Amino acid sequence: MAIKVQRPKGTADVIPGEVHLWHYVENMLKDTAHLFGFEEMRTPVFEHTEVFQRGVGETTDVVQKEMYTFLDKGERSITLKPEGTAGTVRSFLENGIHGKGAPFKCFYITPVFRYEKPQAGRLREHHQFGVECFGADSFSADSEIISLVYTFLKKLSVDSIVRINSIGCPKCRPNYNEKLKEYFRAHEEELCETCRERLEKNPMRIIDCKSPVCKKIAEDAPRSIDYLCDECHDHFEGVKQSLTDMGIPYEIDKNIVRGLDYYTKTVFEFIGTGLGAQSTVCGGGRYDGLVEQLGGPKTAGIGFGCGLERLIMTAKAAGHQFPEPFSVDIVLVSADEAGAREARKLAFQLRQIGVSCEIDLCNRGVKAQMKHADRIMAKHTIVIGSTELENGEANVKIMKTGENVPVKLDAESIAKVVK
């Protein structure tokens, strides 16, 4: 008995009839990014593991638990990208982009891989739309990035609110970390094993722990926003004022720390509203130390990542009107061998002038070919046989209405009817 072949857990197929949703959303995201002056960038789907260890952070769940890491045939440690930013920074440095003036603004659409429990809109292989801005340390960059997200969510009919926080910088973070350590040490025995390890290395990660016990303990922990230095405080005030000026609604959420170590100052999440259970549809923040961490010069940075699966799911739930799936312009139905020969020739000619068409490839009768045209939702059909060839004319059937339109049997004439 043959073994049934199935896709790996946490992956999904995008089949005809669904892929048009992806094309629509991807094109809309690209167009929105272009409105803000961002250019597309593409990086490899895997990197040397060190890129993520140094970039994402050794104390994160992503590095500790979720990465797909393996040795290649040269015994090098390779990791499938779990997020887009670290690889983009690597490319930014390796290709000398950092020396060509600021700011550098780019976006990408890429698959990412995380070994985590699959859930609605979040798979082990999912797809991420990300935007990065390097070299701009002003709060204006923060508000511009946030406004970009707000813009495409509006285009997709998704009502949302942005929740923002500031997690400080290397000047004020040490003092805050000491306050956190002092608090969590009193509960050390109750913390999960992972958080006990984090306590000395990066105590802020404990606030982000998914363990119910750790979450409960963290409820009364000190919050970063209460320990900001003057620079971080002023920066955050500038972000808030800019969002107010643009009319973008926001809430301050002291619990947002994000799941990656490279974040500094502003962090944010967009929460979908009006859909029953609220969910995060996008998140990001500032990472002013990441370029330096990966061997480059001190360079400010900010960006976000948005999962396409969850974005499409959220837009559907919001009632966004997506376009209809692709349907072929015309099916050339052959009534006999002479008709099949003419259909092959006409199909070639029609395709050269931009008309999508199908011909019979399975030696079926007229009735079966018409059923196939119905099944694939073809816009038009035309039956071609010896009689039509003798007359030099046939009828194009408009499938939606059933109306027949006489037409000469040449590609130009048919194209005028079906386009």
C-alpha positions in Angstrom: 0.0 0.0 0.0 1.4 3.4 -1.1 2.2 5.9 1.7 0.1 9.0 1.4 2.3 12.1 0.8 1.3 15.2 2.8 2.8 18.6 3.3 4.8 19.2 6.4 3.0 20.4 9.5 2.8 24.2 9.7 2.9 24.8 6.0 0.2 25.6 3.5 -0.5 25.3 -0.2 -1.7 28.4 -2.1 -3.8 26.9 -5.0 -5.4 28.4 -8.1 -8.5 30.2 -6.9 -6.6 31.6 -3.9 -3.3 32.9 -5.3 -5.0 36.0 -6.8 -5.6 37.2 -3.2 -1.8 37.0 -2.6 -1.0 38.9 -5.9 -3.6 41.6 -5.0 -2.2 42.1 -1.5 1.4 41.9 -2.5 0.9 44.5 -5.3 -1.0 46.8 -3.0 1.8 46.6 -0.4 4.5 47.3 -3.0 2.5 50.3 -4.3 2.1 51.6 -0.8 5.8 51.2 0.0 6.6 53.1 -3.3 4.3 56.0 -2.2 6.7 56.4 0.8 9.8 56.2 -1.3 10.8 52.6 -0.4 12.5 50.3 -2.9 12.3 46.5 -3.0 15.2 44.4 -1.8 15.7 40.6 -1.9 18.0 38.6 0.3 18.7 34.8 0.5 16.2 32.5 2.2 19.0 31.2 4.4 22.0 32.9 6.1 25.0 31.9 8.2 23.5 31.1 11.6 25.7 33.8 13.2 23.7 36.5 11.4 20.6 35.7 13.5 22.5 34.8 16.7 24.1 38.2 16.7 21.2 40.1 15.1 18.1 38.6 16.7 19.7 37.8 20.0 20.8 34.7 21.9 18.2 35.2 24.6 15.1 35.3 22.3 12.7 32.4 21.8 13.4 32.7 18.1 17.1 31.8 18.5 16.7 29.5 21.5 13.7 27.4 20.3 12.4 28.3 16.9 15.1 28.4 14.2 15.6 25.8 11.5 19.3 25.4 11.7 21.5 22.7 10.0 25.0 22.0 8.8 25.5 22.1 5.1 27.9 19.8 3.2 30.8 22.0 4.1 30.0 21.7 7.8 28.9 25.3 8.0 25.9 26.2 10.3 23.1 27.6 8.1 19.7 28.9 9.2 16.5 29.4 7.3 15.6 33.1 7.9 13.2 33.4 10.9 12.7 37.1 10.2 13.8 39.7 7.6 15.7 42.4 9.4 19.0 40.8 10.3 19.6 39.5 6.8 18.7 42.9 5.3 21.3 44.6 7.6 23.9 42.0 6.5 23.2 42.9 2.9 23.1 46.6 3.7 26.7 46.2 5.0 28.1 43.6 2.6 27.0 45.5 -0.5 28.4 48.9 0.7 24.9 50.5 0.8 25.7 52.1 4.2 28.3 54.3 2.6 26.0 55.8 0.0 24.1 58.3 2.0 21.1 58.3 4.3 18.4 57.4 4.7 18.3 54.0 2.9 14.7 52.8 2.6 13.8 49.3 1.5 11.0 46.7 1.6 10.8 43.0 1.0 8.3 40.2 0.7 9.9 36.9 1.9 9.2 33.5 3.3 10.3 33.1 7.0 10.6 29.9 9.0 9.9 29.4 12.7 9.4 26.1 14.5 6.5 27.1 16.7 3.0 25.8 17.3 0.9 26.5 14.1 -2.1 28.7 14.6 -4.6 30.7 12.5 -2.7 33.0 10.3 0.7 31.9 11.7 2.5 28.9 10.2 6.0 27.4 10.5 6.6 28.7 7.0 4.9 32.0 6.6 5.4 35.1 4.5 6.5 38.5 5.7 6.2 42.0 4.3 8.9 44.0 5.9 10.1 47.6 5.7 13.5 48.9 6.9 14.8 52.5 7.1 18.5 53.0 7.9 20.3 56.2 8.9 17.4 58.3 10.2 17.5 58.8 14.0 14.7 61.4 14.1 11.3 60.6 15.6 9.9 61.6 12.1 11.2 58.2 10.8 9.2 56.4 13.5 6.0 58.2 12.7 6.5 57.7 8.9 7.0 53.9 9.3 3.9 53.8 11.5 1.9 55.8 9.0 2.9 53.5 6.2 1.3 50.5 8.1 -1.8 52.6 8.9 -2.1 53.4 5.2 -2.1 49.9 3.8 -4.3 48.6 6.6 -6.9 51.3 5.7 -6.6 50.2 2.0 -7.4 46.6 3.1 -10.5 47.8 5.1 -8.9 46.8 8.4 -9.8 49.0 11.3 -6.9 49.1 13.7 -5.2 51.0 16.5 -1.4 51.3 17.0 -0.1 50.5 20.5 3.2 52.1 21.2 5.9 52.0 23.9 9.5 53.0 24.4 12.0 50.5 25.8 14.8 53.0 26.1 18.4 53.0 24.9 21.9 51.9 26.1 22.0 55.0 28.3 18.8 54.3 30.3 18.3 50.5 29.8 21.0 49.4 32.3 19.3 51.2 35.2 15.9 49.7 34.1 17.4 46.3 33.8 18.7 46.5 37.4 15.2 47.4 38.6 13.8 44.4 36.7 16.4 42.0 38.1 15.7 43.3 41.6 11.9 42.6 41.1 12.2 39.2 39.4 14.9 37.9 41.8 12.2 37.9 44.5 10.2 35.5 42.3 13.1 33.5 40.8 12.0 30.1 42.0 8.6 30.5 40.4 9.9 31.5 36.9 10.2 29.0 34.1 13.6 27.6 33.3 14.0 29.9 30.3 13.2 33.0 32.3 15.6 32.0 35.1 18.3 32.0 32.4 17.1 35.4 31.1 17.2 37.0 34.5 20.8 38.0 34.4 21.3 38.2 30.6 18.2 40.1 29.5 15.5 40.4 32.1 13.2 42.4 29.8 12.6 39.2 27.9 10.7 37.9 30.9 7.9 40.4 30.3 7.4 38.8 26.9 7.3 35.2 28.2 4.3 33.1 27.1 4.2 31.0 30.3 1.0 31.9 32.3 3.0 31.8 35.6 5.7 34.2 34.3 3.0 36.4 32.7 1.3 36.7 36.1 4.5 37.5 37.9 5.4 40.1 35.2 2.2 42.1 35.7 3.6 44.1 38.5 7.2 44.4 37.2 8.7 47.9 36.5 8.0 49.2 33.0 10.6 50.7 30.7 8.6 53.9 29.9 9.0 55.0 33.6 12.8 54.9 33.4 13.6 56.7 30.1 16.5 59.1 29.8 15.8 62.6 28.6 16.7 61.7 25.0 14.4 58.7 24.9 11.6 60.7 26.6 11.8 63.5 24.1 12.0 61.1 21.2 8.9 59.3 22.4 7.0 62.6 22.9 7.9 63.5 19.3 6.5 60.2 18.0 3.2 60.8 19.9 2.9 64.4 18.7 3.5 63.3 15.1 0.8 60.6 15.2 -1.6 63.1 16.7 -0.8 65.6 14.0 -1.5 63.0 11.3 -4.8 61.8 13.0 -3.5 58.3 13.6 -5.1 56.9 16.7 -2.7 55.3 19.2 -2.6 53.9 22.7 0.4 53.6 25.0 1.0 50.0 26.0 3.7 49.6 28.6 3.7 45.8 28.1 5.1 45.9 24.5 8.7 44.9 24.4 8.7 42.9 21.1 10.3 39.4 20.8 13.7 40.3 19.4 16.7 41.7 21.2 17.7 44.4 18.7 14.9 46.8 19.5 15.5 50.2 21.2 13.4 53.2 21.9 10.1 53.1 20.0 8.3 49.7 19.6 4.8 49.3 18.3 2.1 46.8 17.3 -1.0 47.3 15.2 -4.1 45.6 16.6 -7.0 44.8 14.4 -10.3 46.0 15.9 -14.0 45.4 15.2 -13.4 41.7 14.4 -14.4 40.2 17.7 -11.2 38.8 19.2 -8.5 41.4 18.7 -5.2 40.3 17.2 -1.8 41.7 16.3 -1.5 42.2 12.5 1.8 44.0 12.4 4.7 44.9 14.7 8.0 46.7 14.7 10.2 49.3 16.2 13.6 51.1 16.2 16.9 49.2 16.3 19.6 51.8 16.5 22.3 49.3 17.6 21.7 46.5 15.2 24.0 47.6 12.3 26.8 48.1 14.7 26.1 44.7 16.3 26.6 43.1 12.9 30.0 44.8 12.3 28.9 48.1 10.7 29.2 51.7 11.8 26.8 53.2 14.3 23.6 53.6 12.2 20.0 54.3 13.3 17.4 51.9 12.0 13.6 51.3 12.2 11.2 48.9 10.6 8.4 46.4 10.9 7.3 43.0 9.8 3.8 41.9 8.8 2.6 38.3 8.2 0.8 38.0 4.9 -1.3 35.0 5.9 -2.7 36.9 8.9 -3.1 40.1 6.9 -5.2 38.3 4.2 -7.2 36.5 6.9 -7.9 39.8 8.7 -8.8 41.7 5.5 -11.3 38.9 4.6 -12.8 39.1 8.1 -13.1 42.8 7.7 -15.2 42.3 4.5 -12.6 43.8 2.1 -13.7 43.4 -1.5 -11.0 41.4 -3.2 -10.9 41.0 -7.0 -12.3 37.9 -8.8 -9.8 35.1 -9.5 -8.2 34.8 -12.9 -10.3 33.5 -15.7 -9.2 32.8 -19.2 -10.5 35.1 -21.9 -11.6 32.4 -24.3 -11.7 28.6 -24.7 -11.4 27.5 -28.4 -13.6 24.4 -28.6 -12.7 22.1 -31.5 -15.6 20.2 -33.2 -13.4 17.9 -35.3 -9.8 17.4 -36.4 -9.9 20.4 -38.8 -11.2 22.5 -36.0 -8.5 21.3 -33.6 -5.8 22.2 -36.1 -7.3 25.7 -36.6 -7.7 26.1 -32.8 -4.0 25.4 -32.2 -3.0 28.1 -34.8 -5.5 30.7 -33.5 -4.5 30.1 -29.9 -0.8 30.8 -30.7 -1.8 34.0 -32.6 -4.2 35.2 -29.8 -1.6 34.7 -27.1 0.9 36.8 -29.0 -1.5 39.7 -28.9 -2.3 39.4 -25.2 -5.5 37.3 -25.3 -5.4 34.4 -22.8 -7.0 31.2 -24.2 -7.2 27.5 -23.9 -7.6 24.7 -26.4 -8.5 21.0 -25.9 -5.5 18.9 -24.8 -7.4 15.7 -23.9 -9.2 14.8 -27.2 -12.6 15.4 -25.7 -15.9 16.0 -27.4 -17.6 19.3 -27.8 -19.9 18.8 -24.7 -17.0 17.8 -22.5 -15.0 20.8 -23.7 -17.9 23.2 -22.9 -18.1 21.6 -19.4 -14.4 22.3 -18.9 -14.9 25.9 -20.0 -17.7 26.2 -17.4 -15.5 24.6 -14.7 -12.6 27.1 -15.2 -15.1 30.0 -15.5 -13.9 31.0 -18.9 -15.3 34.4 -20.1 -16.0 33.2 -23.7 -16.1 30.1 -25.9 -16.0 29.6 -29.6 -16.7 26.3 -31.4 -14.5 25.7 -34.4 -15.2 22.9 -36.9 -15.3 22.2 -40.6 -18.5 24.2 -41.1 -17.1 27.3 -39.4 -13.9 27.0 -41.4 -15.9 26.8 -44.7 -17.9 29.9 -43.7 -14.8 31.8 -42.3 -17.0 32.8 -39.4 -18.1 31.5 -36.0 -20.0 32.6 -32.9 -18.2 33.8 -29.7 -20.4 32.9 -26.7 -20.3 35.2 -23.8 -20.5 32.7 -20.9 -22.0 35.0 -18.3 -25.0 36.0 -20.4 -25.2 33.2 -23.0 -25.2 35.8 -25.8 -23.6 34.8 -29.2 -21.6 37.3 -31.2 -20.7 36.5 -34.8 -17.0 37.0 -35.6 -14.6 36.3 -38.4 -12.2 33.4 -37.8 -9.0 35.4 -37.4 -7.2 36.4 -34.2 -7.6 40.2 -34.6 -11.4 39.9 -34.9 -11.8 37.5 -32.0 -9.6 39.7 -29.8 -11.8 42.7 -30.4 -14.8 40.8 -29.1 -13.2 39.1 -26.0 -11.0 42.0 -24.7 
